[in-house]
Amino acid sequence: MEHFFKKHLMTHFNGFIAPVSDGVRVIERVTTRPRTDAECDAILTQGCLEMSNEELHFPEGRAPRMRSSVSRMAAASGMEWLKSVKGVILDMCGVLYDSGEGGGQAIPGSIEAVKRLMDSGLTVRFCTNETQSTREQFVQKLRVMGFDISVSHVFSPAPALVRILRERRLRPHLLVHDGLMAEFEGVDTSSPNCVVIGDAADKFSYQNLNEAFRVLIGQEKPLLFSLGRGRYYKETDGLKLDVGVFMTALEYAGDVQAEVVGKPAADFFGTVLKDMSLQPHEVVMIGDDLVNDVGGAQSCGMKGIQVRTGKYRPSDEQHASVRADAYMDDLAAAAHAILTSSPTTER
């Protein structure tokens, strides 16, 4: 049967597929060339195909039985890792909510999805590169939206960087958002010997960037810390440039390589895993940023799911160097896939 199905895959349709909550969706379908044997094997290992019997060219009368067998065969291989998931790390902006005026708005289904995951017995943590407010302010904003989240379960770059600054006795020049300044209370900023850059938004003026550059260039061994390295993020009114763009400018001007605190840094993910008391292979990261969320998690030994919300772009699914372990329409779909696969969670 598998041989028969593979032959029809090779001769009747060609498309790219990606996992969703209850199987696999065909992203594009063309008939420009037959599939290779290896490509067909890849399709058979990723999940159920959401295509009609006619599209799959099953022989009359055999379609339901063959579809069921193929589904079982696929589910038993490509997404088997979902059964071993004991913990979930959730990105926040672009996964739980879209930021913007008035604090932003929750992405449909995300409030219920977070509740289901937290009620399931899985260990759930939240990992964000949010640097426009303190953790307390950030969590309060999400509670207003309807999320039930504890500050102690949220990991963000600023508190981690403050510990580094104190351990290394560094005095930073801060190019960060006004809403984040409270995180650096008690940190000595006199006669700065390093630069800290976060998502400063409208404070990214020429004057402020040039001032940070002068601090760097005036040091014998310049130190630049960046709270994340994202290229852009999504707000309710569209995409916005993120800290990584300005970090790169200062790296080039100051001839220095930034130390990134936050995603995708391995130390940052390691801190979260330690708090969860889980091994990397037991945890899945769910994010909208293919490189920093998914790629960062995968480089630490975790699985990574990219959701098609937030900053997601269709081109992410053809990225040259990073491929998610699964692509889901949103957090609700990802939670459903995890919870219906794990033997210890809800059904």
PyMOL commands that set and color helices and strands:
alter all, ss='L'
color gray80, all
select helices_A, chain A and resi 2-12+37-44+53-56+63-75+80-84+101-103+110-119+135-145+151-153+157-167+178-184+201-203+206-217+243-254+266-276+280-282+290-299+314-318+331-339
alter helices_A, ss='H'
color red, helices_A
select strands_A, chain A and resi 14-20+23-30+87-90+97-98+105-106+123-127+154-155+172-175+194-197+224-227+232-235+238-241+259-261+283-287+303-307+326-328
alter strands_A, ss='S'
color yellow, strands_A
deselect
rebuild
show_as cartoon
